[in-house]
């Protein structure tokens, strides 16, 4: 039995979902995050004052303050005390440098996916990936599994998923350790609705094992 899965469209709206899961005791606060995304989403948000955070206040923050480009929600979540360290798989090398410190929290990442993690990955990153003391948040942006080719954005094929997520790969442990699994469609970054639907089906089969 895996954790509840929340499918949504724009990434910043994950913050109220995380808050709700923490209020219910499903996730710790702050929660360690393992994220699959093509972008770092590590931009600095505009200044805001939201203490203590409430679900209604977070909804308002997402609607009126955070970027519609969905690129600043991680730093906002850390500043709000919702997120601990975040490790991102799949970041495109044109989308910003990692690691990045936010207070005592760190946003980390590599371009490689779990089955191909470099041997020089930092000790802090390896400890984060191996964390088992409390549930983690597993957050999946479907655009992690899309790529640009000339003027098009193409979805990964079954063959690519099989190569990147072979049996026994570390993502299987992430799924089992998650207290909540959030999935952001961001169809516009996937090359359209059809691609997003195709990728979601492949994620369910090859990562979530549904």
C-alpha positions, 0 to 999 in steps of 0.5 A: 500500500503506497501513500495517497497520491494528489494529482494537480496542474500548477506546481506552487499549489503543492504547498497547501497540500503539504500543509494539510498532510502535516496537519493530519500527521501524515508528514512531519514539519518540516518534511524532507523532499525528493523531487523529480523535475526538469526545473530547479523551481529554486527562485527567490519569491517576493517578500511575504509575511505568513506566520503562522501559516494556515491553509487559507493563507497558503491558498491566497499566497499561491493565488496572488503572491507566488510566481505563475511560472511556478519557479519559487515554491520551494524557497517559499516552502522552506521559509514557511517552515514546511520543507526541509532539504530538497533533492531534485532529480532530472534538472536541466542544466540550463535551469539554474545552479544547485545546490542552493542554501535557504537558511539551514536548508539546502536544495540539491540536485543532479541531472542523473536519475536514481539508477545513475547517481554519480559516485561524487554525490555529497554526503549530505545528499546521500544521507537525505536520499537514504533517510528513513526516520520519518515519511518523506514527500515524493513530488513528481513533476511530469515535465521531468520526463519530457525533452526539447527537440528542435521546436517540439517538446517530446514525451519519454517513451516506454523504452526510456522509462525502462532504461532509467527505472530498471527493477530495483532502482532507488525510486522504488524505496522513495515510493515506499517511504513517502507519506504523500505523493504529489504529482504536478502535470504542468501540461504546458511544459510537457508539450501539451495535454496528450503528452502529459497524459501519456507521461502520467500513465508511464509514471504510474507503471514504471515508478509508482508500480500501479 
